[in-house]
Amino acid sequence: MKQGVNGLATVASLAPWVGLFGTVMGIAGLFRGVNGDKTAFMAWLMGGLSLALWPTALGILVGLTSLWCYRHLNGNLKVFDREMENASLQLVNQLTRYQGPWTPAATIQDVAESPMFGESSQAELERDRKFWNGSMILTSAALLLSCCAHVPYFLAFGLSPGSVALAACTSVLFTFGASCFLTYPIWVKLLHRRRGGLVLLGSLLCLCWCVGAFFLLLVRFR
């Protein structure tokens, strides 16, 4: 019953960023040389900006809808899970009242140490939390190195330091998002691995891409 529900959370996380990327690409296409009257140019520019905002609005709408559906379905699943667990415990307790040739075990009072129906134990949750924290630290380090490797690439185009930093961060974030999007079906759906490893794998692919672009730049200007 839980299969596919986490995909809604992924859509809710990625949809606003995809919409924002569409807006950035739309705005970037407006800043080019145009000959003509100033009033006509400003009208054309404002019309283009208004159209460029539609992808972001659509991305936010899709993200909010997916987030609401994810929370609604996830809440229903928790209710069903608890109902199945209670029904099983009631069945066991009813069977203990049967006076047959077998000796019944004691009535179950607490199942906190033996979670049912796919629930994780406290130790497993603690291991997942430590793995997630370690993945976030390594991911942050990999993204920082990716930005540093991308700075010389944009410096070669003669941009100002502020523009170089903005362009490097934007390019790294886009590459990181694309890497996570491409590795999600394999890492989560096919291999059923932890999600902390997904962001770590995406950051490592982003780092490899940025380092590769840096070495290509060195070969070009050698």
C-alpha positions in Angstrom: 0.0 0.0 0.0 2.9 2.3 0.5 4.4 1.7 -2.9 4.4 4.9 -5.0 3.4 7.2 -2.2 7.0 8.5 -1.7 7.0 9.4 -5.4 4.5 12.2 -4.5 7.0 13.6 -2.0 9.6 13.6 -4.7 7.3 15.5 -7.1 6.4 18.0 -4.3 10.1 18.7 -3.8 11.2 18.9 -7.4 8.2 20.6 -9.1 8.8 24.2 -7.7 12.5 24.0 -8.7 11.6 22.8 -12.2 9.2 25.7 -12.5 11.8 28.1 -11.2 14.3 26.8 -13.8 11.7 27.4 -16.5 11.2 31.0 -15.3 15.0 31.6 -15.2 15.4 30.3 -18.8 12.4 32.5 -19.9 13.9 35.6 -18.3 17.4 34.8 -19.7 15.9 34.7 -23.2 14.5 38.3 -22.8 17.8 40.1 -22.2 19.1 40.5 -25.7 19.6 43.5 -28.0 16.4 44.9 -29.5 16.1 47.9 -31.8 13.0 50.0 -31.7 11.0 52.5 -29.6 11.6 52.4 -25.9 7.9 52.3 -25.0 7.3 49.3 -27.3 10.4 47.6 -26.0 9.2 48.0 -22.3 5.8 46.6 -23.2 7.4 43.7 -24.9 9.7 43.1 -22.0 6.9 43.2 -19.4 4.8 40.8 -21.5 7.8 38.4 -21.7 8.3 38.6 -17.9 4.7 37.9 -17.2 4.8 34.8 -19.4 8.1 33.7 -17.8 6.4 33.6 -14.4 3.9 30.9 -15.4 6.3 27.9 -15.1 7.0 28.9 -11.5 3.3 29.2 -10.7 2.6 25.9 -12.3 5.5 24.3 -10.4 4.2 25.6 -7.1 0.7 24.4 -7.9 1.9 20.9 -8.7 4.2 20.8 -5.7 1.4 21.9 -3.2 -1.0 19.4 -4.7 1.5 16.6 -4.5 2.4 17.5 -0.9 -1.3 17.6 0.2 -1.9 14.2 -1.5 1.2 12.7 0.1 0.3 13.8 3.6 -3.3 12.7 3.1 -2.4 9.2 1.9 0.4 8.8 4.4 -2.0 9.6 7.2 -4.5 7.1 6.0 -1.7 4.5 5.7 -0.7 5.1 9.3 -4.3 4.6 10.4 -4.7 1.4 8.4 -1.4 0.1 9.9 -2.6 0.7 13.4 -6.0 -0.8 12.7 -4.3 -4.0 11.3 -2.0 -4.2 14.3 -4.9 -3.8 16.8 -6.9 -6.4 14.9 -4.0 -8.9 15.1 -3.6 -8.3 18.8 -7.3 -8.7 19.5 -7.3 -12.0 17.6 -4.3 -13.3 19.6 -6.0 -12.2 22.9 -9.2 -13.9 21.8 -7.4 -17.2 21.0 -5.8 -17.2 24.5 -9.3 -17.7 25.9 -9.8 -20.9 24.0 -9.8 -23.8 26.3 -8.5 -26.6 24.1 -5.8 -29.3 24.3 -3.1 -26.6 23.9 -1.7 -24.4 26.5 -2.1 -20.7 25.4 0.7 -18.2 25.9 0.3 -15.1 28.0 -1.8 -12.3 26.7 0.2 -9.8 24.6 0.3 -6.4 26.3 3.1 -4.5 24.6 4.5 -4.6 21.1 6.9 -1.7 21.4 9.9 -4.0 21.1 8.5 -5.9 18.1 7.0 -3.5 15.6 4.6 -5.0 13.1 3.7 -4.5 9.4 6.9 -2.9 8.3 7.4 -0.4 11.1 11.1 0.3 12.0 12.5 -0.3 15.4 14.2 2.4 17.5 17.6 1.1 16.6 16.9 1.1 12.9 15.5 4.7 13.1 18.7 5.7 14.9 20.9 4.1 12.3 18.9 5.8 9.5 19.2 9.2 11.3 23.0 8.8 11.6 23.3 7.7 8.0 21.2 10.7 6.8 23.3 13.2 8.9 26.6 11.7 7.5 25.2 11.8 4.0 24.2 15.5 4.4 27.7 16.4 5.6 29.4 14.6 2.7 26.8 16.1 0.2 27.5 19.6 1.5 31.3 19.1 1.1 30.8 17.7 -2.5 28.7 20.6 -3.5 31.2 23.1 -2.1 34.0 21.4 -4.0 31.8 21.5 -7.1 31.3 25.2 -6.8 35.1 25.7 -6.4 35.7 23.6 -9.5 33.2 25.6 -11.5 34.5 29.0 -10.6 37.5 28.9 -13.0 35.2 27.8 -15.8 33.1 31.0 -15.6 36.2 33.2 -14.9 37.4 32.2 -18.4 34.4 34.1 -19.8 35.5 37.4 -18.2 32.6 37.7 -15.8 32.8 39.8 -12.6 33.4 38.0 -9.3 29.8 38.4 -8.2 28.5 37.1 -11.5 30.9 34.2 -11.4 29.8 33.1 -7.9 26.1 33.4 -8.8 26.6 31.5 -12.1 28.7 28.8 -10.4 26.1 28.2 -7.6 23.2 28.2 -10.1 25.0 25.7 -12.4 25.9 23.4 -9.5 22.4 23.4 -8.1 20.9 22.6 -11.5 23.5 19.8 -12.1 22.8 18.4 -8.6 19.1 18.4 -9.2 19.4 16.8 -12.6 21.8 14.1 -11.1 19.3 13.3 -8.3 16.4 13.1 -10.8 18.3 10.7 -13.0 19.6 8.5 -10.2 16.3 8.3 -8.3 14.7 5.5 -10.4 17.7 3.3 -10.1 18.7 4.0 -6.5 15.3 4.1 -4.8 12.9 2.2 -7.1 15.2 -0.5 -8.5 17.8 -1.0 -5.7 15.6 0.1 -2.8 18.4 1.9 -1.1 18.2 4.7 1.6 17.4 8.2 0.4 20.4 9.7 2.1 22.5 7.7 -0.3 20.5 9.3 -3.2 21.5 12.8 -2.4 25.1 11.7 -1.7 25.2 9.9 -5.1 23.8 13.0 -6.8 26.3 15.3 -5.2 29.2 13.0 -6.3 27.9 12.9 -9.9 27.7 16.7 -9.8 31.3 16.9 -8.5 32.5 14.6 -11.2 30.7 16.7 -13.8 32.2 19.9 -12.5 35.7 18.5 -12.2 35.4 17.1 -15.8 34.4 20.6 -17.0 37.4 22.1 -15.2 39.8 19.6 -16.9 38.3 20.3 -20.3 38.9 24.0 -19.7 42.5 23.3 -18.9 42.9 21.3 -22.0 41.3 24.0 -24.1 43.5 26.8 -22.9 46.7 24.8 -22.7 
